[in-house]
Amino acid sequence: MSKVVTTTVLPDVAGGSVTLGGTGDSVVVTGNDIRTNTLQDAGGNAVFTSDGSGTLSGMNSGFGGALNLLSTQTASNTANVSFTTQLTSTYDVYIFKFIDVNPATDQTSFDFNGSTDGGSNYNVTKTTTTFCAKHDEANTDVALEYRTAKDLAQSTSYQPLAYFVGNLSDEGCAGELILFNPVSTVYVKHFYSRVNSYAGSNYTFDCYTGGYCNTTSAVNAVDFKMSSGNFDGTIKLYGISKS
């Protein structure tokens, strides 16, 4: 068997392609790896793209259920964090993940609302249900409660996702919100969330919220804020590839 040893193989024209093997052949790479930031199929369609540091984007829809990072926003003494361009028909399911959300105001709630006009107004009508498990550090108060004060009945108000969030440097909340088919013009927009908070009175509150945006207009923007004051933290938005 012949052997070619080289460090670089180039096409004969700039921008051309190098073909290894012919139709029906297999190309075997042994004892090494292939390094590239973009992997494409034979039709030139991107299978995935890397930023060179291991973060993938542009995942091909052939990977059903793949979690695709669409946006990361970091709040620093910020009043609102809004996502105004990412909700499209590309994905049917969107997931917002909240990481170390720390409010400036003690024992406030972390809230969200939707928009049908690209973020000009956050006033989507919602009907929701919410309950919470709580437990204090002293192990003296344990409860699982329906929160009638936190649910909405055909209201355009912001929906609380976490309650009594503490503002000390080691306090805050973290969790996720899942939104289904937000740009549908046929169905209402279902969502649910689970967010855990370190309450300002030394409690853990594990909060569950579910409901629907009662509109057949596309919900094309989402906003997050505290019920009072600014906050720090990171919010990531993912889209789940269609299967």
matplotlib code that plots the C-alpha trace (Angstrom):
import matplotlib.pyplot as plt

x = [0.0, 1.3, 1.6, 1.4, 2.8, 2.0, 0.8, -1.4, -3.7, -5.1, -7.5, -6.1, -8.1, -8.9, -12.2, -12.3, -12.9, -10.6, -12.3, -10.9, -12.0, -14.5, -18.2, -18.8, -15.4, -14.8, -12.2, -10.7, -8.9, -6.8, -4.6, -5.7, -8.7, -10.4, -10.8, -13.2, -15.6, -18.3, -19.5, -21.5, -23.2, -22.8, -25.3, -23.5, -26.0, -24.5, -24.8, -23.4, -21.2, -18.8, -17.3, -13.9, -14.4, -16.8, -20.1, -22.3, -24.9, -26.8, -27.7, -29.4, -33.1, -32.2, -31.1, -34.7, -34.9, -31.5, -31.2, -29.9, -28.6, -30.2, -29.3, -27.6, -28.4, -26.7, -28.4, -26.4, -28.6, -31.1, -34.8, -35.9, -34.4, -36.4, -36.1, -37.6, -36.3, -35.7, -39.2, -40.0, -41.4, -37.9, -38.7, -41.9, -40.6, -38.5, -36.8, -35.7, -33.2, -32.6, -29.2, -28.5, -31.1, -30.4, -32.8, -31.9, -35.1, -35.6, -38.4, -39.7, -41.0, -39.5, -42.1, -42.6, -45.0, -45.4, -45.9, -47.7, -46.2, -42.5, -42.0, -43.8, -46.3, -46.1, -49.7, -50.7, -53.9, -53.1, -54.9, -52.5, -52.3, -49.5, -48.4, -45.2, -43.4, -41.5, -39.1, -37.2, -33.6, -34.7, -36.8, -39.9, -42.1, -42.8, -45.8, -47.1, -49.5, -51.7, -50.9, -54.2, -52.5, -50.1, -52.4, -54.1, -57.6, -57.7, -55.2, -52.7, -50.5, -47.0, -47.0, -44.8, -42.5, -40.7, -41.7, -40.0, -36.6, -33.9, -31.5, -28.4, -25.2, -25.8, -29.5, -31.6, -33.5, -32.9, -35.0, -36.7, -39.7, -40.9, -43.0, -44.8, -45.3, -45.4, -45.9, -48.9, -51.8, -54.2, -53.7, -53.3, -49.7, -49.1, -46.3, -45.0, -42.2, -40.3, -38.2, -36.4, -35.7, -33.7, -36.3, -35.3, -36.5, -34.2, -36.6, -36.4, -39.4, -39.9, -42.5, -44.5, -46.5, -48.5, -51.0, -51.6, -51.5, -55.0, -54.4, -54.2, -51.9, -48.2, -46.4, -43.1, -41.4, -41.0, -39.9, -38.6, -38.4, -38.7, -42.0, -39.9, -36.5, -33.6, -31.7, -28.5, -28.4, -28.2, -31.1, -30.4, -32.9, -32.8, -34.9, -35.6, -35.1, -38.1, -38.1]
y = [0.0, 3.4, 6.2, 10.0, 12.1, 15.8, 18.6, 20.5, 19.5, 22.3, 22.4, 23.4, 26.6, 29.1, 28.3, 24.8, 21.5, 18.6, 15.1, 12.2, 8.9, 8.2, 7.3, 4.3, 4.5, 4.9, 7.4, 6.1, 8.4, 6.6, 7.7, 11.4, 13.7, 16.0, 19.6, 22.0, 24.7, 23.9, 20.4, 20.3, 17.4, 16.6, 19.2, 22.0, 22.2, 22.9, 20.0, 22.2, 25.2, 25.8, 29.1, 27.3, 27.0, 24.2, 26.1, 24.8, 26.7, 26.3, 22.7, 21.0, 20.2, 16.6, 16.3, 16.1, 17.4, 19.2, 22.1, 25.2, 28.2, 31.3, 34.1, 34.9, 38.1, 39.2, 41.7, 44.0, 46.3, 46.1, 46.8, 44.4, 41.7, 41.3, 38.8, 40.5, 38.8, 35.1, 33.7, 32.5, 29.5, 27.9, 26.0, 24.8, 24.8, 27.5, 27.3, 30.2, 29.4, 31.7, 31.6, 33.4, 36.1, 38.4, 41.4, 44.8, 44.8, 42.2, 39.7, 40.6, 38.3, 37.4, 38.0, 37.6, 38.8, 38.3, 40.6, 40.3, 43.5, 42.7, 44.2, 47.5, 46.3, 43.4, 42.8, 39.4, 38.0, 35.0, 32.4, 30.6, 28.3, 28.2, 26.3, 26.3, 24.1, 25.9, 24.9, 27.1, 26.7, 26.2, 23.2, 24.7, 25.5, 23.1, 23.4, 22.7, 25.5, 26.7, 30.4, 32.1, 35.5, 34.6, 33.1, 35.1, 34.9, 36.5, 39.2, 41.1, 41.6, 40.1, 36.5, 35.9, 32.8, 33.0, 34.6, 36.5, 36.4, 37.6, 40.4, 39.5, 38.6, 34.8, 34.9, 34.9, 32.4, 30.0, 27.9, 27.7, 28.6, 26.5, 28.1, 26.1, 27.2, 30.9, 32.1, 29.9, 31.9, 29.0, 27.9, 29.6, 29.6, 27.1, 27.5, 26.2, 27.0, 25.8, 28.3, 27.8, 30.9, 31.6, 33.7, 36.7, 35.1, 32.1, 29.8, 27.7, 28.3, 25.8, 27.4, 25.8, 27.9, 26.8, 28.4, 29.8, 33.1, 33.4, 34.7, 33.3, 36.1, 35.2, 35.9, 37.2, 38.8, 38.0, 40.3, 39.5, 41.8, 41.9, 43.1, 45.9, 47.3, 46.1, 42.8, 41.0, 37.6, 35.6, 34.5, 32.0, 31.2, 27.8, 26.4, 22.7, 21.4, 20.0, 16.2]
z = [0.0, -1.0, 1.6, 1.1, 4.0, 3.9, 6.2, 3.8, 0.9, -1.2, -4.2, -7.6, -7.6, -4.8, -3.1, -4.7, -3.0, -2.2, -2.8, -0.8, -2.4, -5.1, -5.1, -2.9, -1.2, 2.5, 3.9, 7.1, 9.6, 12.2, 15.0, 14.8, 14.7, 12.2, 13.3, 11.8, 12.9, 10.4, 9.3, 6.1, 4.3, 0.6, -0.3, 1.5, 4.3, 7.7, 10.2, 13.0, 13.5, 16.3, 17.6, 18.0, 21.7, 21.8, 21.7, 18.9, 16.9, 13.7, 14.6, 11.6, 12.1, 11.4, 15.0, 16.4, 20.0, 19.9, 22.3, 20.4, 22.3, 20.6, 23.0, 26.3, 28.1, 31.3, 33.5, 35.7, 37.8, 35.0, 35.0, 32.2, 30.0, 26.7, 23.9, 20.8, 17.7, 18.5, 18.7, 15.1, 13.3, 13.3, 16.6, 18.2, 21.7, 23.4, 26.8, 28.9, 31.7, 34.6, 36.3, 39.6, 39.3, 42.2, 42.8, 44.2, 46.3, 49.0, 48.9, 45.4, 42.7, 39.3, 36.6, 32.9, 30.1, 26.4, 23.5, 20.1, 18.6, 18.8, 22.3, 22.0, 24.6, 27.0, 27.8, 26.6, 28.2, 30.4, 32.5, 34.9, 37.9, 40.5, 43.6, 45.7, 48.2, 50.9, 53.7, 56.1, 57.3, 60.9, 59.8, 61.5, 58.5, 55.7, 53.3, 49.9, 48.9, 46.1, 45.6, 44.7, 45.0, 42.2, 39.6, 36.8, 35.3, 31.9, 33.0, 31.0, 34.1, 34.5, 35.8, 38.9, 38.4, 41.8, 45.1, 48.0, 46.3, 48.6, 47.6, 49.7, 47.7, 48.1, 47.5, 44.3, 42.1, 39.3, 37.0, 33.6, 31.6, 28.6, 25.9, 23.2, 19.6, 20.5, 16.9, 16.1, 14.6, 15.4, 19.0, 22.4, 23.7, 26.5, 29.0, 32.3, 34.6, 37.7, 39.6, 43.0, 45.1, 48.2, 50.0, 52.0, 55.2, 54.8, 53.0, 49.9, 47.7, 44.8, 42.6, 39.8, 37.3, 34.2, 31.9, 28.5, 26.7, 25.5, 22.0, 18.5, 17.5, 17.4, 20.7, 19.2, 22.3, 26.0, 28.8, 32.3, 35.3, 39.1, 40.5, 42.1, 41.4, 39.2, 39.1, 38.2, 36.5, 33.3, 31.1, 28.2, 25.4, 23.7, 20.8, 20.5, 17.0, 15.3, 14.9]

ax = plt.figure().add_subplot(projection="3d")
ax.plot(x, y, z, "-o")
ax.set_aspect("equal")
plt.show()
